[in-house]
Amino acid sequence: MSLSPTRPRPMTVEAAPAAARRARVMRRLTPYLFVAPALLVLLAFSLGPFVHGIWLSFYRWDGISPGTWVGAGNYRSLWHDATIRRSFLNAAMLLFFSALVPLAIALLVAGGLRRVRLRGLTAYRTLIFLPFVLPGAVTAIIWHWLLGDPGPVNRLLSAAGLGSLTRPWLADFTFALPTLGLVAAWSVLGVPIALFIAGAQKIPVSLYEAARVDGAGAWRELLAVTLPGLRNEIVAATVLLVTWVLKMFELIFLLTAGGPGTDTTTMPGFELYRTAFENEAVGLGAALATVLTVIIFVITALITRLEDRQP
């Protein structure tokens, strides 16, 4: 008895489209299968706690004893709490120093480097970006020493004959918040500079040459060529800085501990910690965290939508 090899049956006309559809579905699902493990971790450690925080925001709870359901009571308390309302006004001032100022400086640096060739640019870029990767505790220790009374900054002012300007910068009711904002600006300045320098390198040189032929000066060249060419980088840097500033905690905690008075306590990120852990109002702190998350999401969505509407 001889055995002949089995020949595969030819695919019918009806089965061919079904196989093609299955192949297309598998091709579309393959990328998602690769990112599925990371997505599961993200859902477990980010989305899960966020949903749990929303659930806690509807309870009055001190973190130990059983909680009491209050519904939207915590959110009403946030609305009527003058200290918390002021925290968002102070956050706007901090955003000016820690977001708008670094963006403006980074834009000027990127525009200047298009007109001046600087040797060793990579080394300078690394040094500028270094403060951002320093731990917050290290940054706080450095600036607490520099701004102390007496400290190098006050000694330098006194040596220059400006002794009337010396003050305890981090303990002054007028200058504590602006000083904190400038320290934060120093910490994050490397982010927009690195993004803008990299983005400026992709702007065609012909655009700068055409602008110079038309008689554009440095300022006009910055506004007409560099600024539009860095639109995407400006949006990315703005989103990063706004998110970082609104969540800032380490510098406030280590530099001022919320003082003097409550002038730097009333930042949303630090106020969240003070409310939930120092005042033992976990439910109210969870409500503040939920509101802060929604605000960050709305600001990010508005910034990206404005960028999408640009021609």
N, C-alpha and C positions, 0 to 999 in steps of 0.2 A: 504494500500500500504506500503510495507516494503522497507526500504532503506538499502542497503548493502554498506559497506565501499569500497571506490575505491582503487583498488590495483595499485601500480605503474607499469607502463609498463616496461618490461624487456629491458635493454639496448641492442641495436642491435650490431652486430659485427662491423659495420662501425663506430658507435658512440664511442665505447670504446677507440680506439687509439686517436681520437680527444680530448676526455675528459682527457686522460692521458697527451697529449701534453699541453693542457691548464693548467693542474695542475703543470707540470714542468716549464712552463713559469711563472706562478704566484710565484712559489717557488724561481725562479731566480730573479724576479722583487721585491720581498718583501724587501730585504735588501736595495735596491736603494730607495724604497719609504720612508724608515725610515730616510735616510740621505738626501732626497730631500730638506726639508726645510733649513737645514744648507747649502747645496750646492747652493740654490737660493740666500741666503744671501751673500755667498762668491762671487758668480758671480756679484751680484749687487754692492758690496762695494769694491771688489778687481779687478776683471777682467774688470768691466765697466770703472772705472777710468784709468786703464792701457791702454785700447783701446783709451779712450779719450785723454790721454797723447800722444800716438803715433800720433793721428790726429793733435794735437796742434804742434807737432814737425815739421810739414811741413809748418808752418806759422811763419812770423815775427810779434810778438805781444807783446805789453808792458803790457797787462793785463787790459787795460781800453779802448783804442781806437780800432777801427776795425782792425783785422789782415790782413796781406798781404801774399798771397800764395807765398812761395819760393821753394817749392819742397824739394829737398835734400840739399838746401843751408845751413841749420843749421848743417847738418852732415858734410858738407865740412868745415864749420867754426870750428867745433870741431877738425877736423883733422889738420887744420893749426894753431890752437891756442896753442902756446907754453905753456901757463899757465895750460891749461887743460891737455895737454900731460904730463906735469910734475906731475900733480895731481895723475896720475896712477902710476908713478914711486915712488912717495912718499907713495902711498897706499901699494906698494910692501914692502917698508921698515916698514910701520906700521904693515903689516901682519906678518913680521918676529917677532916683539916684542909681538904682541897681539895674535898671533895664534900659531906659532911654539914654542915659549918659554913656554907658558902654557901647550901645549901638551907634551913637553919634561919633564917638572916638574911633571905633572900628571902621566906620565908613570913611572918615578922614584919613586913617592910616592906609586903607586899601586904595583910595584915590591918589594919595601921595606916592605910593610905591609904583603906580603906573607911570609917574613922571620922573622918578628917581630910582636908579638901579642900585640896589643894596646887596653887597656881597655877604655871604653867610646867612641868607634869609632863613634857612631851615633852623639854624641855631637860635636865631632871634625868636622865631615862631615857637620853638620849644620852651624857651625861657618865659615868654609871655603866657603860654598855656599852663605853665607849671603851677601857679596859684590855684587854678581850678581843681587840680588833682590832689592838692594838699588836703589832709584831713582837717575837718573844721576845728578840732581842738588845737592843732598846730597854728592855724591862722589866727585863732582867738588869742593864743598865748603871745604870738608875735606882736599883734596890734595892741594888746593890753599893755605890753611893755613900752611900745612906741608912744602911746597916747596917755600914759600914766602921768601922775603929778607928784614929783617931778619925773619927766621922761625925756627922751631924745627930742621929740617935737617941741615941747615947751622950752627946753634948753636952747634949741636952735633959734626959736623966736626971740628969746631973751638975748642971745648973742648978736642977733641982727638988729637989736634996738626996738623990738616989737613986744616988749614985756607986757604991755597992756592987753595983748591978745591971748596971753597964756591963760589956760583954764583947765579944769578936769573935764576933758572932752566927753568922756563916757558917763559922767555924773552930772552934767549940766542940763537943766530942764529945756534950754533952748537948742542946744547943739547935739544932744545925745542921739536923737533920731537921724538927723542929717549925717552925723559922723558914722553911725552904724550903716547907713546907706552907702557911704563912700567906701567903707571897708568891704561891704558886699560887692560893690562895683569892681573893686580891685580883684576880688576873688574870681569873678566871672568874666572879666574883660577878655581873657584869652579865647573864650568860646566864639564870640562874634568876629574877633580879629582873624582867627584861624579859618572860619567859614568864609569870610569876605575875601581874604587873600586868595584862597583856593578858587572862589567863584570869579574873582577878577581875572584870573589867568585864562579863563575860557572866553572872555570877551574879545572879539576880533580886534587885532591891532589896527585894521583898516578904519574902524569907527573912530578911534582916537586920532588917526592921521587926518581923516576927513574933518573932524572937529577943529583941529589945529589949522588946517587950510582955511576954514571959514573964520578964523580969528578968535576961536574960543579960548578963554583963559582957563586957569586951573579950576576956578569955582564953577564956571559954566560947563566945563568938561566933566566935573564931578556930578553935576545935576542932570546933564543931558545924556551921558554915556554910562558912567559907572553906576549910578543909582538905578536906572532901569535894568541894567544888566545883572544886578545883584538882587532882583526882586524875590526869587525863590529862596536865596540864602537869608535875606532879611526876614522873611516869614518864618523860616525854620529857627533862626536865632531868637526872634521875638517870642515864639511859643516856648522855647526852652527856658529863656530867662524869666518870663512871667510865671511859668510853672515853678521854677526853682525859688523865686522870691516869695511867692504865696505860701510855699511849704517850708520856708526857712525856719530852722529851730536852733541849730547848734550855736551859731554866732550870737543870737540873742541870749540864749541860756548862759553861755560862757563869758560873754563880754559885759553884759549889763544885768543879767538875772532879772530882767523886766523893769529895772529902774532907769532913771530916778522916778520915784513914785510909780506911775503906771504908763509913763511916756513910751516905753518900748515893750511893755508887757502886752499891749493891745495890738499885737500882730496876730493875724488869724492862726498861723501855725503854732505860735507859742501860747496864745489864748486857749487853743484847743487842749494843750497839755495842762495848763493851769486849771481849766475848768474840770477836766475829767479826773485828774490825779491829785491835785492839791486841794481842790474844793470837793472832791469825791462826788461829783455829779456826772457819772459816766453817760447817762442818757442824754444830758444836755451837751456833753462833749461830742457824743456820736451825732447829734443833730447838727452841731457846728461843723463837724467833719463832712457830713453829707452836703451841707450848703456850700462849703468850700470846694468840694469835688464838682458840684454842679456849676459853680462859678468858673472854675478852671476849664471845664468842658465847654461852656458857652463862649468864653473868651477865645479858646483855641478854635472853635468852630467858626466864629466871626472872622478871626484873622485869616484862616485858610479860605473862607468863602470870599473875602475881599481879594485875596490873591488869585483865586480862580476867575474872578470877574475882570481882571486886568487883561487888556488886549495882548 
